[in-house]
Amino acid sequence: PAARGSAGVRPPCQRAGKEQFIWPGGQTKICKGVDGGITPTTYLWWPAEGLSQTNVEEVTATPIKTTTYVMRVTDANGMRGYDTVTVFAEKPQVNAGADIVTCGNDSVQLSSTASGTSTLKYQWIDAATKKTVGAAPSIKVRILKSASYKLIVTDSVGCFNQAVVNVTT
């Protein structure tokens, strides 16, 4: 057998996969295969929390929070290769802004802040009528009487969170 690092011997190249976005507690398979190295190969994944197994090529990840997993592949000659993959498991963070007091028969700006791990979609809903009144981070609404507005923010994998702002006349 060739010694570690000998000319012409290529260590195993692993592909843990691209980052994944899931709902907290959801699941995804990670690992896209291994190239090179001398078989048989062994695998070690860490951290173990949230993984179906830690000693196989393809694992199922079910983290409850965003986690970066490391994959180590060792071939028959002891050559090692490493890769990482991050599984994002976070609901968007949402703030619909401070409650507002107005004199009535006035337009007010509803402004939000939101953050997440992928593209976000906004939906403002009048709590009384259940009708959508806007689909942007900030919207202007006409206030005739006191009202509450629910903001729902959804990311590209369907994870969502919500917040409410009250407008009092």
Salt bridges, closest charged atoms under 4 A:
ASP35 OD2 - ARG15 NH2 3.05
